[in-house]
Amino acid sequence: GGGGRIEAEALGRALREVPWPDCVVQGASAASAPGSSFNKVMIIGLVNSKIEKLKQLSISRAMYSLPNVTRMLTRFAAQEIPDFKFASVVLNMMAARDGMSMLVDKNSHGPAYVVALGDCKGARIWTFDEDGDVPMALTVQVPGCPELRSGVVTRGRVRDIAARFVAFDRRLPHQFLPCAGATRGTV
């Protein structure tokens, strides 16, 4: 089905109204990171099989149970980043105003985009960049990066993600900065 243009704020409101499952990813999700303030995580699309011996991809339960949400998200992504091909959308709904701990997603493959949806003025992401102009003092050990421990200061860039897709590499350190009310989507 067609329809008009999908606006980020309207999509964010719609996502707040659908039933969200509890964290559906084992271990590797942002919701399971120490100090994380995410309280809801939903993955739509391809996910790693929960049966690790199989080591295969499967379709997420959310994709089957929320077909209208799947269509709306994929239409929105195609509308905003038409040349970007993706296999999944990771949605995180934050409960707290304090952002989240820095993380590195070692299970990510290839480039990604992030966008904050809904009432998200001021939503920003800090991303590691040796030439960056924003220092970040780490207060915890970054999972998967032994060199990034508490007390280390590293450099990066801060970018606005409110209602706009921003490319970033999930395999490098990144941190969502404080912003209440935002649903964040990563494709």
N, C-alpha and C positions, 0 to 999 in steps of 0.2 A: 504494500500500500504506500501511496505517496504521502501527502500531507505537506504542511508548510515547514518553514525553517524551525529547527529546535533550538531554543535558547538555553544557555547553561544554567541560569537561575531556575527556570521552570523544570529542567531535568533534575536539578538538585532537590527541589521540593517534591517531585514525584518519587525520587529514590528514598526520601524520608518516610513516605507513606506505605511503601511495600514491606512485606515481612522479610526481615533480614535473618539469615541463619547465624548461629554462632560461628566462630572461626572455623572455616572448612578446610584449611590447609594445615597439614601436620608440620609442626616445628619451624618451617622456614618463613612464615608470614611475619609481617611487621607487627601484628597483634601479639605475637609471642616474644617479641624483643623485650629485654629488661628495660623498665622505665617507660615503655610505650604507653601512650594515652588513647590508642585506638580501642574502641569497645566493640566494633562490628566490622567484619571482613566478609566480602562476597566476591567470588571469582566466577566470571562468566566466560565460557570458552574451554580451551584445552588446559588440562591440569595433569600433573604427574599422578600416576596410579598410586592409590594408597597401599596397594600390595606391592611392596618394594621388589620382591623377587621377579615380578613381571617386567619391571622397568619399561613401562609403556605409557603413552598418553591416553587420557580418556576425556569424555565430555563432562563438564561440571554439573552437579545436581541443580545448581541455580539456573543454568541455561535451560534445562528441561522444565523446571518448575515455574520459571518466570519468563515465558517466551515474549511477552510484550515489552518487558524491560530489556531483554536481549535485542529486540528489533530497534528500540528507541536508542540504546547506547551505540549500536553499530551504525545506525543512521547518523547520529550526532558525530561520531568519529569520522565517518566518510565525508560528511559535510565540512568539517573543520580541517581535517588532514587527509585529503582525498588520495594522495599518492602513497600513503603509509599502509603497509600490509601488517596485520597483527593476528594473533591466534587466541588472545585472551584479554579480558579487561579485569583489573583488580580494583575493587572498590573498598575504601576504608572510610568509615564514619567516625569522626572524633567526638569524644564525650567531654574532653577537658580543654582548657584554654592554653595549656602549656606546651603545645607542640608534641614532639616525640623525640626519642633518643636517636642519635645518628645510627645508620645501618648501612650494610653492604649486602646486596642480594647476589650471592655467588651462584644461585640457581637460575639467574636470568640469562637469556640468550639473545644477544643483539640489542639494538637500540630500543628506546622506550619514550613515551610521551606521558606527561602528567598534566592534569587540569583540576582545579578546585571548582566544584559545582555548588549551586545554591547561594545562600547568604554568606558570601566568602570574601568580602572586601578585606584586603590586606593579607590574603593567603600567599605565602611565599615558600620557596624551597632554597636551601643552601646546598650547593653541589661542590665537591672537591675540584680544585683547579690550582695547580702549583703557581700559576701566574695570577691567581685571583687577588682581589683587593679587600676581601672580608676575612679576617682571622676568626677561627673558631677554636675555643678552648674546650677540650674534651673533658667531660665529667665522669664518663664511664668508659670501659673497654668496648671498642667497636667489635661486635661479633665477626669472626672470620678475618680480622686484621690485627695480628699481634703487635704490629708497630704503632697502632693507633690506640693507645691506652690512656687512662685517666691522667690528666696533667699535661698532655701533649697539646701544643697549639699548631693547627694546620691552616692552610689557606683555601679559599674558595670564592664562589660568586653566589649572590642572592638574586633570585629572579621571581617576578610576580607571576603567579599561576592562577589568579582569580579569573575565571571564565575564559581562560586561554590555554591552549596546549603549548607546553614547553618541552623540547627534546632534552633528554638527559640519559646518562648511562647508569642503570641501577647497580651495575657491578662495581661502581666507585662509591666512596662514602657520600651520603646525602642525608639531609635532615629537613623535615617539614617544620617550619617555624610556627609559633603560636598563632592560632586563628580559630575562634569559636564558630561553630555552625557550619563548617564546610564539610562536604563529602568529597573525598579525593578519588579520582579515577586514574589509573595508570594503564596504558595500552602498549 
